[in-house]
Amino acid sequence: MKRNWILLVIVLLGVAAHARQPHRGYRGFLEWGNDIRTDNYWGLYAIERKTSVCTGFMTSHGYQFNPYLYVGAGLGFEYSNVSDRHIIPLFLDGRTDLKFGRFTPFFDVRLGVSLTEGAGVYFSPTIGYRFNWGRKVGINLGVGMTLQGYGCHMYSMYYDFDHYDENGDRQPYPTVEYNGVKQCNRVLFSIRLGFDF
């Protein structure tokens, strides 16, 4: 088994030795993504924290302006069967591919909206490495962070998207007033593997 991993690293380094910069024109991405998240749950006697992994696919399509600048838009879907929750981001994508001799890193930033759990901001910067695979295809491996916004209630650990406040100024009968949706954010650790074409 150890020999297989060493062989895989040698092959990937050999492929990376001749990595080409992307060319001007249309460029698309298809990625398998994993976001690691920690959520609060009601346990038997108290609130418990559990870690789960949302896994799924993302795609982005756009235009490569020069060897270093790509701008596009994308959509994704990730699901966790442990927490029965999912992430559906709709985003604008900006990316730069660099080349330092044989070293070909990239930096990617996605900004948009998360369409689940009451909707909220979606922001995901990623750094990684691009391996050349053929004439026009590259394999991308990246790590980063994802900021996912969602609707939540100020006083509850449940996903309650509506926000109500009690107004105690009106004596002797306090009232409950609807104040819309309160936005909360969670930070997720992201791992992505995919290819560009």
N, C-alpha and C positions, 0 to 999 in steps of 0.2 A: 504494500500500500504506500509506504514512504517513497519507494522508487517511482511510483506513478505520479505523485505530487511533484517530485523533483523534475521528472520529464515534462510535466505540464508547464512548470515555471520556465524551463529552458526553451520550450516551443514559443511561449508567449513573449519572452525576451527577444527571441529571434525574429518574431513577427514585428515587434515594436521597433527593432533596429532600422526598419525601412518604412516607418510610418510617414504617410504623406499628409499634408495640410488639406483641409476641405477646399473644394473649388466653388467659384461663384455660381449661384443658381439655386434651384429648389433643393431643400434638404429636409429629410424626415427622420424621426426617432421613434423607436418602439422599445419600451423598458419594462422590466419586471421590478417592482418596487416593494420595499418592506419598511414600514414605520413602526417603531417600538414605542408603545405608550403605557403609561401607568394611570389607572383610574381608581376612584373610590367606589366601593360597593357596600351595601348594608349586609353585614354578616349576621350570625346568629345573635350576638350580643352587642356588637359595636361596628363601627365603620372599618372596613378592611381595604388595604391597597393591593391591587393585583396588576401584574404586568402582562400585556398581551401584544401580539404582533399583527398588524394589518398588512396583508399582502395582496398584490394585484398588479394591474398593468396600467401604463400611461403612454400616451402618444402625443407627439408635438410635430407640427409641420410649419415650415416657413421658408425664409430666404437667407442664403449665405451671401452677404455683401462683399466680403473679401476673405482671405484665408483665416482671419482672426475674429470676425463678427458675424453672428447668426441671430436673427430675430424671428420669432414665430408665436404660435398660439397652440394650446393643447388642452386635453381632457384626460382624466384618469378615473380609475375605480379600484379601491382597495377595501378588503373586507376581513374582519376578524371573527372567526366562529367562536372564540373563547368569550368575547364580550358582546357578541351579536351587534356590533357597530361597524359602520363603514365610513369611508372618506371618498367623496366625489369632487375633486377640484376642477375648476375651469380657470385657466391661467394664460398669461402672456409669458413668453420664455425668451430670455436673453442669454447668450452663451459666447464665450471666447475660447478658442483653441490656440494654445501656445506651442512653440517648438524650441527647445534648447538642445541643439545637437540631436541626439537620439531620444531625448526625454520629451514626451508629448502630453503634458497635463492639460486639463480644461477647468473652467470655472463657469457654473451655470446658476442663474437666478430665475425663479418663477414667482410671479405675483398675480394673485387673482382672488377668487372667492371659493370657499368650501360650501357646497350646496347641501350639506347634511346637518342634522342636529340644530336646526334653527338658522343656518347660514352664518357665515362670518368670513373674516379675512383668511387668505391662504398665502403664505410666504415661505419659500423653500430655497435657500442657497446650498449649492453642492460643489465640492471639489473632487477631482478624480483624474483618471488616466485613460487615454484613448489608445487602443491597439489597432493597427491597420490590419484589415482582413480583406484582401483582394484589392481591386483597383479603386472602387468607389465606396466600399463598406468599411466601417470601423466598429470595433467593440468597445463599449464604455463601461468602466467600473468606477462608481463614485460613492462618497459618504457625505452626509450633511445633516442639517437640522430642518425641521418643518414646524412652522407656527400655524396652528389650526384654530380659527375662531369658531365659536359655537354659542348658541343661546343657552342661558342657564338662569336659575333663580338664585337670588342673593342669599336666601336662608335655607336652601335645600341642597342635598347631595344628589338628588334625582335630576334628570334632565327635564326641567320644567321651563319651557321657553317664554312664558309670560311672567312679567314682573309686577307684583302688587305691593303696595305700601299701606300700612294702617295709619290713618290720620287721627291721632288722639286729641287734637286741639278742639274738636267739636264735642263738647260735653253736653249732656251726659251720655250721648251715643256716638262712639267713634265709628268712622266709616273706613271702608277699604276701597282704595282707588287704583285703577289700572294705570301703570306707567310704562307699558310697552315691553320690549324684550331687552334683557340685560345681556351684554356680550362678555363672554369669558374666553380665555385663550389657553391652549395647552401646547407644550413644546415636545416634539417627538424626535427621536434619533432615526435617521433615514439611511438606508443602504439601497443602491440601485445598480442593476446590471442590464445592459441593453445594447442595441446596435443602431447605427445611423446609416442612412442610404441616400 
